Amino acid sequence: MAEETPQEEPLDPQIVALARAIRQVETGNKAVKGASGEMKSRYQFMPATWKTLAKKHLGNADTTRSEEIENEVVYKELLFLADEKGYDVGQIASVWNSGKPDFTGKGTNKKGVKFDTGAYRDKVYKAYVKFRDAEEE
């Protein structure tokens, strides 16, 4: 009897669209180093955040990063926020930017970089709708 290979579940197109939107807003989909100490990444991970999410979703905080690995970690985290936490797109964008689902603050962080979580959330939502609608066509 042949050994069965487990079937991978298809990716949720709405989560993929949201990941693409976050990448687009964060860096224009280019791996760049952020002004606040973020790692060179299309998602602008802080080093500690990357380690936490890599351990949570891959079981290893010291996983070597690549575009493919980053996409996997981000997809799994966004899916967790949507399915387990019940967050909507705006709340997930807010979490990505500030760590809080309903934060709309603005100001300047400790590194002197200005932030506006409400505006960020709105940009991510607009990009998300564009990517989501393109997937549905």
N, C-alpha and C positions, 0 to 999 in steps of 0.2 A: 504494500500500500504506500502510495506517495505521500510524503510529508507536506502538510498544508502550510502555505505561506500566509501570515496574517495580512489582511487587506488594510491598507492605510485609508483612513477616512479622508474624504475630499476637504480641501480648505474652505472655510466659510468666506465667500466673496466679500461680504460686508467687512469682516475683520481685515482681509487683505487690502481693501480700499482704505480703511482707516490707517493701517500701517503705512501705506503709500502716502496718504495725506500728511501724517506726522513727519515722515522723511522729507517731503516736499517743503513743508513749513519750516522745519528745523534747519535744513541745509541746502535746499534745492536739489536733494538727492545726490549730494556729493559728500564724500568723507572728508570732513574738516574738523580741526581742533577748535573748541569753543573758547570764548573769551573768559569764561568763569572757571576754567580748569577742566572742561569736558574733554573726554578722550577723542581722538580722531575717529569720528563715526558719523554716519548719515543720520543717526538718531540722537546725537549729542548726549551720550551717557556720561554721567559722572563716574569716576573709577569705582567708588563704593557701590553705586547703583548697579553697575554692570556685574560686579562680583555677586551681589545679592540675587539678581535675577538669573545669572548663569547657574548659581547653586540651586535655586528654586526650580528651574525648568530643565536643567541638564544634569544636575547632581554634582557639578564641579565648578567651584568659584574661579578656578584658574584656567578655565577653558580658553583655548586660543581663539581669538575673534577672527571672523571672516565675514564677508557680506552674507553668505548663506547662514552661518551660525547666528549672526545678529538678527536676521529676518526670522529665524526659528524662535529665538528667545522673545523677540517683540511680539510675534504672532501669538505665542503661548500666553504671554502676559496680558495682551489685549483681550484674548479669549477669556482668560480668568476674570478680568475686570468686568467684561460684559456678562458672562454666564454665571459666575459665582457671586460677584458683588452686585450684579444687576444694574451697572452703570450704563448710561446712554453715551452717545458720541461726545457730547459736550462735557460730561463729567470725566470721561476717559481722557480727553484732551487736557482738561484742567489738572487731573492727576499727573499726566506726563509732564506738564509744565511746572506745577507747584507741589505735587505730592498730596494734594487735597482735592476731593471731587467737586466741591462747590466754592472754590476759592476764586475770587474775582479781583484780587488785589493788584496794585501796581506800585512801582517804586524803583529803588536801586538796591541791588544786593550787596553783600559784603565785599565783592570784587569790583564794585563800581559799575556793574552792568545793569542797565535799565530793564525792567520787565513790566508786562501788562498781561496778566493771565486771561482777562476777559477778551482782549483783542486777539490773543493767541488762540483761545478756544474758538472764536469766530472764524479765524483764518483756517484752522484745521477743519472745521465743519464745512466751510465753503469748498475746500479742496476735497474733502471726503465725498461730498455730493457729486462733484465732477467725476471722480474716479469710480464711485458706485454706479452712476448713470452710464458711464462708458462701458462698464462690465455687463450691464443689463441689455445693452444694444445687440 
